[in-house]
Amino acid sequence: MKTFEELGVSEPLRKAVEELGFESPMPVQERVIPRLLGDAHDIIALAQTGTGKTAAFGLPVLQRINPDLNKPQALILAPTRELCLQIGSDLADFSKYVPDVKVLPVYGGSSIESQIRSLKKGVQIIVATPGRLIDLIKRGVVKLDDVHTVVLDEADEMLNMGFLDSLEEILSYVPAERKMLLFSATMPADIAKIAKRYMKDYEEIVVGTRNEGAQNVRHIYYMVNARDKYLALKRVVDNSPNIYAIIFCRTRRDTQEIADNLIRDGYNAEALHGDLSQQQRDIVMKKFRDRVVTLLVATDVAARGLDVDDLTHVINFGLPEDTAVYTHRSGRTGRAGKSGVSIAIIHSREKGKLREIERIIGKTFERKDVPTPEHIIEKQLYNLADRLERVKVNEEEIARYLPGISRKLEWLSEEDLLKRVISLEFNRLLDYYKDAPNIDFIDAKPSKADRKGRKGEHERPKNDKEKDRRTAERGMERVYINVGKRDGFFAGNLIDMLNKLIPGKRVDVGRIDLLPGYSLFDVKKSDARKVVGALTGSEFYGKRIHSEIADADRDYSKIAEKRKNKK
């Protein structure tokens, strides 16, 4: 294995990266750095996020800058504000001992006036999102005549976000004689078109395998009935006490709804989607990076360009249509040589899509049983024991309180004390999982004689599925309420109403099904009549509420339709 010195990295840059903990070059750095520093012209590097690619292009870019020329000499384009800021921060760290080199991130969602002031003072490296850079070029405050190196980072993401025309416009302002480096996790046809049109004698470097996720990521799937996907998600989370994960959803609505449900159920979760303002987005991301929030529920578009280290899991709440999107998702864990897990929670109709992803990425998903309540509780208890073993005890500060506490608890045996510590931590979990059912989907394989005209046990006809919706989970009671999505009624509204109408003890709400004209939800059997009594007669934005314990044989959709037609 080569050293950074053998790759040709200068002493000031080496000193900075050593202080950052870089002991030896990663594969992508070993292959890209000497080529960018040498005579090689253009490069396409296929590498996943988290493989060390920022240093691979950042160190040679910094080394090739002339600090005496106070004009842009290198341009780095990124798809999102977050990635733009991350690259700028990394370059600032790398250039700690070359203070005359100035790096400026420019991006939308921030004051253009302050960016213009910085540009007028002079910078040598611009890290930019395409839209904001074009705006600055047209205002005449950015000139790219002296640029000798162009880097397109996460180029496939930029194309997915519709930046092809913007990239072509930007490249028209850059001198024809320049080095160009294109980083991409995948190689779609449009990347090849850009290479053919704008890159000369380019070399393709593949770190890993084309379209393949990181080697140290396990790919696991759980298969459940569609109605049980949220329950399965909670069990996966509960089974990983130290989880730090992104949960991917397809739509903004699903993202917000799942995040709301997780928050309601006591998890440290937040939603990240396109309906958030930039300020809200920044707050969510700070909380996630600081691990105040450990579960980020996001759409693919909102999560593009996020650079978060040490994710333990990526969870696909359903599979994306595009395999390249799955590759991007799974590549966010197992980074920088660490191991990670990519989980898919699917229903039986998504199995074909899963097999297609397996074929393209060249990896096999492990099918796992959804964690059982017994396994989850055991895992959590061992985690508590581990935390108790490792907790830092401040002997001096705590010593003065110990005599009083010892006198108060001296009647408890060691075993009684341990039971109380465990109960204090786990009563909610123990209550929730008491009598919890098995939710694994069992593949039905009917014989040839049965296949004609007969469905498998778990492939129920539509009317049976509707009946399932009206049936409570074990130990729970199903409750009907005559407001739904059409009324602007969502999970958060239900929880707010219950908290206001039933003061004191918090009502534990289970599965919630929100329909256009009505909603159904589970509560403990002991709470059901109290909940129905509290809701009935109340109002939701002027609509009088009717609630009842749901009848599995009653078609509430027809009732809702009749009420709608009467209006």
N, C-alpha and C positions, 0 to 999 in steps of 0.2 A: 504494500500500500504506500502510495506517495505522500509526501508532506506538502503543505501549502507553499513552502519555500521551493520545493522541486517543481511545483506547477507554475512558478514565476511570480507569485504574489509578493508585492513589495513589503519591506519590513514594517512600516507604519500600519499597514492594513493587517498584517499578520499579528502584530501586537494587540490590535483591537479585537480580532476574532478569537484570539487565545483567551483574552479577558472575558469574552462572552461564553467561553466553555467549549469552543470548537477545537477538538483535539486532533482530528485528521479529516481530510476531505471526504464528503459523501460521494457516491458514484456519479451523480449528475455533475457535481462540481469538478471531479477529476477529469471528466470528459469535455466539459464546456469551457472552463477557465483557460487552459492553454491555447485553445482554438481562438477564443476572443482576443487574447493577448498577442497571438501570433499572426500569421499571414492569411489564415482561413477567412473566407468571405462571409457568406450568410449561413445561418444554422436554423434548422427546425429541430426542437427538442421535445420529444413526447415524454412527459413526466407528470406524475400526479402531484397535486398540492401536498406540501409537507415533506417533499423529498430533498429540500435544501436548495431549491432553484433560485431563490432570491439572492443568496450568496453567489450562486453559479454565474449569474449575470452582473450582480451588483459589484463584486470585487474588481473584475476586469474593467467595468465601466468607470468606476472611481479612479482606477489606476491610469486610464487613458485620458483623463481630463487634464487640460492645461489650466492651472489655477490663475495664470496671469491674464487669460482671456475671459473677460467678465460677460460672456454671452452663452446662450444655451448650446451645449455641445453633445448632449445625450438626451434622448426622449424615451420615456418609459410609459406605455399606455396600459391601463388596467380597466376592467369593466365596471367596477363599483368604487364608491367613495371609501368603503372600509378597506378594500385591498390597496387602494391608492395611498391611504394613510399608513397602512402597515408597511408597504414598501418604503415609503419616505422615512418612517421610523427606523427600519432596519438599515437603510443607507446612512442615516445619521449615526447609528451605532458603529457601523463599519468604518466610518470616516472620522472617528474620534481624534485620531492623531494626524489628520490632514485638514486642519480647520479652515484653510483657504478655499476649499471646495464647498459650494453652497448648493443645497438640494431644496426644491420647492414642490410640494404636492398642490395641485390645482384640481378642483372638483366642484360639482354642483351642490347646492344645498348649503353653501357657505358664502360669506360676503365676497363678492367679486372685486369690490373696491380695495379690500385689504390685500387680495392676491395681486392686483395691479400694482399696488405700492411696492410689494416685495419684488415683483418682476422688474420694476423700474430701477431698483437698487442693484440689480444684476444677479443672475443665477447661472450655474453651469449645467445642472441636471434638472429637468422638469419631469415630474411623475404626474400623469394626468388621466382624467376620464375624458373620452372623446368629445362629448357635447360641450363641456366647459372649455376645452382647449380650442375648439373651432370658434367659440364666442370670443375668446381672447385674441385669436389670430385676426378675426374680422375687425376687432377694435384697434388693431395695429400695435398691440402691446407685446405680442410674442412674434419673434422672427426666428425662423428655423434654418436660416442660410448656413450656419456654422455647425449644424448637427452632423456628427460623424457616426453615431450609433443609435439605432432605433430598436427598442425591445417591445414586443407585443406579448404581454403576460395574460394567461388564460384566454388565448385567442378564440378558442371554441365557444367560451362563454360570451365573449363580445359579439360573435356572430349570432348566437342564440338570442341575444338581446336586441338584435336588429341594427348593429353598428357597422355593417359592411360599407354602406355609402359614406359614413363618417370617416372610417379608416382610409378609404380611397382618397377622400378629400384631403385629409391630413398628410398622407404620403405624397400628395402632389406638391406640397410646400417644402419637402425635405430634399436636399441635394441627391442627385442620382448616384453619386459615388459615396456610399456610406455602408457600414456594416449593419445587417439586420438580423435580429434573433427573434424567433417566434416560439413561444412556449405554449403547449397545449396538452391537455390530458387525453384527448382523442383526436382522430384525424378525419373529420368530415370532409365532404367534397369541396365545400367553400374554402377550407384551409388550403387545399391543394391549388385552388384557383388563385388565391392571394400569392402563394409561393411562386406559381408560374409567372404571374404578372409582375410582381415587385421584387423578387429575390433572384440573385445571380449565382449560378453554380453552387446552389445551397447543398449543405450536407445534412442528412437526417440522422439524428441521434435518438435512439430509443432506450429509455431507462425502464427496465421491466419489459412488458409485452404490450403491444398496441391494444388499446381499449380494455386493458386489464387493470383491476384494482390493485392496491398495495398487497404485497405477498404476505404480510403478517396480519391480514384482516380475515377473521373467520366470518363466513356467510351462513346465517342460520335463518330458518323460517318456522313459524308456528301457523297451523291452519285451524281456523275456527269458523263457526257460523258467522255471517256478516253482523248479526245483532250483538255478538259477543266480542267484537274487536276491541272495544274500549276496556272491557273487563280483562281481556288478555294483556292489553298494554299496561294496566295497573299491576298485574301479576309480574310481568317482566321487570317493571321498575322496582317493585317491592323485593324481587329476588336478587337485586343488585344494590345492596345498601349504600355503596359509594358511587352510584351512577352519576355521570356528567355527560349529558347526551343532547343531540338535536333529534327531534321527532319531526319527520317530514310528512306533510299532508299535501293533497293536490290543490285544494281551493282555500281561499281566504276564510270562507264561512266555516269550513271544517277546522281550520287552524284555530280560529277564535273559540269555536265551540269546545274543542278538545282541551285547549288551554284553560278555559273557564271551568270545565269539569274537573281538571286536575287541581286547580287552585281551590275549588270548592271542597275537594276530597283531601286537602291538607298537604299538597305537594308544592315545592318551590318551583313554580312554572311561570312562563310568560309566553305570549304570542308575538310572532314577528311576521308581518305581512304588509302588502302594499297600501292598506288603508291607514297605516300609521304615518304621522308626520315625521319629518327628519329628527326633530327634537325627541319625540317619543321613541323612535328607533334607537337613537343614541343612548337614551336612558336604559332601554331594555338590554342593549349590547354591553353597556358598562356593568350592569347587574350580573349578566351572564359571565363576562370575563372575570369579574371579581368573585364568582361562585356564590353570590347571594341567591341567584337563580341557578338551579342545576339541570333543569329541563327546559329547553328552548323549542317551542312548537312553531315550525316555520314552513312557508311555501318555498319552492325551489328558487323562484325569482327573488324573494326577499333575502334568501340566504347566500346568494351569489357573492363571491368575493370575501366572505367572512373568513378570517384567519384566526382560528382559536385552537390553541395547543391542548394536548392531553385529554381529548374527548375519549371516554371509555366506550361509548356506544353511538351508533347511528341507527335510528329506528324508522323503518319505512311503514307508515300507517297505510298500507296499500302500495302497490308497485307503480312506478312512473311508466308512461307510454314509451318513452325513449330510453334505450339501454344506456346511452351516453350519460343520461341524467343519473341513472343508478350508479354508474362508475364515479361520477362527481360526488354523489352523496356518500358512498362507502369510502371514498378516498379521504374523507375528513377525519376518519379515525385511523389508528395504526400508523401514525406519522412519526417521522424521524427515528425509525427503528423500533418504535414501541408497538405493542400488540393492541388490537382493537377488535370490536365486534360490530358487524352490520346485520341487523335483524329485520326481517320482513314479517309483518302480521297480515296474513292473507286469508281469503275465503276460497272455496273450492274452484270458483270460476276464474281465479287468477293463476291457477296452477300452470296453464299453458304459457302464460307470459313469463312466469318464473323459469320454466325450462328454456325459453328463448334467451333470457338473460344469461343463464348458465352456459348455453352454447356459445354466445358471443364473447363472454369474458373468460371462458375456458376454466371455470371453477364450478364445483358442485356445492349446492346449498345443503347443509345438514338439517334434516327435519327433527325438531325437538318437541317433546310433549310440553304443553303449557305448564309452568311450575305449579305444583300442588300447594294448597295451604300449609300442609305439614312441612314441606321443603322450604317454603318462604319463611315461616316462623323460625325454623331451625337455623336458617342462614342469618336472619336478623339477630337471633340470640347470640350466635357465635361472633357476629360483628360487634355486638354490645360488649361481649367478654373481651374482645380484642381492644376495643376503645378503653375499657376500664384498665387493662394491663398497661396501655401506652400513655394514659393521661398524665400530664405533668402536674406534680403535686408541689404546691408552694408551702413547704414545711413551716417556715417562720410565721407566715400570715395566718395559716389555718390552725396552728397549734393552740392559740388562745380560745378558739371556739370549740375545740374537741371535748373538753371536760363536760360542758353543758349538754352537748349533743349525745355524748356517751351516757350521761345520767338519764336522759330522756328515752334512749333506746336500749337501755341495759336489760330490759325484760325480754327483748327479742333474741332468739337464738341466731346463730350464724345463718342457718338455713332459712329462717323466717325473714331475716333482713335481706337475703339474696332474692327471695320470692317477691318481696315488696319493691326492690329496685327494678326487677324485671317487669312486674305488673305496672309500675309507674310509667315505664317506657312503652309497654306493649299492649295495654288493655284495649286500645282502639283497634289495633291490628287483630288481636285475638277475637274480639267481638265481631269484626267485619268478616273474618274468614270462618267463623263458626258455621258448620253445615254448608259451606260453599260447595257448589257442584263442580264436577269435571266439565270443562268447556272445550276440550279437544274435539275437532271434527273427525269422525270415524269414517274412513272411506268405505262407501258401499259398493260392492262388486257383485251385482246380480248375475245369475247364470244366463246363458243364451236364451233359454226358454222364458226367463223373467224379463229380458230386456225389452221385448215388444210390449209397448203400452203400459209398463210399470216402472215407476221411478224408484231410485234407491232410497233407503230410509231417511238419509239426510238431504235428499233433493226433493223437498216437499213441494206440492203444488202451491200456487200463489195464495189460494184461500187459506191453506194451513199456515203459511207464513204470516198472514194477517192475524190469524188466531194466536200464533206465537207472540206477536207484538202485544197482545192483550193479556198475556200470561206472565205472572210475576216469577222472579227467581225464587229458589228455595228459601224459606224463612221470611219472605217479604210479601207485601200486599201491593197489588197494582192499583193505582189511583188515576181516575180520569178527570181532566179539567177542560173546560170548553173554550180555551184560547190556544192559539198556535202561532206558527211562523207568520201567517198572513196578518195576524194582529200585532206583529212586532214582538212576540213573546218568545224569549229564549231562556236557556238554563239559568243564567244569572238573575233574570226576573223572578223565576220560580223560587230560587234560594232567598232572594230579598223579601219576597212576600211571606215565606214561611218564617223567616227571622223576625219580621215585624208582627205577624199575626199570632205567633206562638212564642211568647217571651219565655226566658228561662232556659230550659234544656234544649240543646240544639237537636233538630230533627235530622237523622241520617238519611240522605236520599241516595237511592241506588241508580239503576239504569233509567235513563230518560229518553223517551222517543218524542221528538218534536215534529208534528205533522202540520200541514197548512192550516186546518181549521180547528185543531184540538191537540192536546198533549196527553201522554201517559207516562207515569213515573212510579218507581218502586219506593216504598218506605217499609220500615219494620212493621210487622203485623200489630204490635202493641201500640204503634203510633197512628195507624191508618185512620181510625174513626175521628181522632182528635184533629188530624190534618184535613179531612173532608169537612168537618164542622167549621174549622177556622176559615177555610177557603170559600165555602158556599156563602153567598150574599155579599162578599167583598167586591171590589171593582178593580179592573185593570184598564186605565186610561178611558174611563167612562163605560166600559163594557161590564155588565153584571156577571159575576162568576158563578157557574154551577160546577160542583164537583161530586163525584161518587166513587165508591169502590168499584173498579172495572169488572164488567161481566165478560168473560172470555168468549161467550157466544153472541155478544152484541156487536153489530157493525157500526162503530162510531163514525166512520167516514161518511156513511149515508146520512146520519143525523147532521153532521157538519155541513154537508152539501145542501140539505133541505133548509137549514138556517141561513146559508149564504143566499139561496134563491129567494127567500122571503124578504130579504133586505130591499 
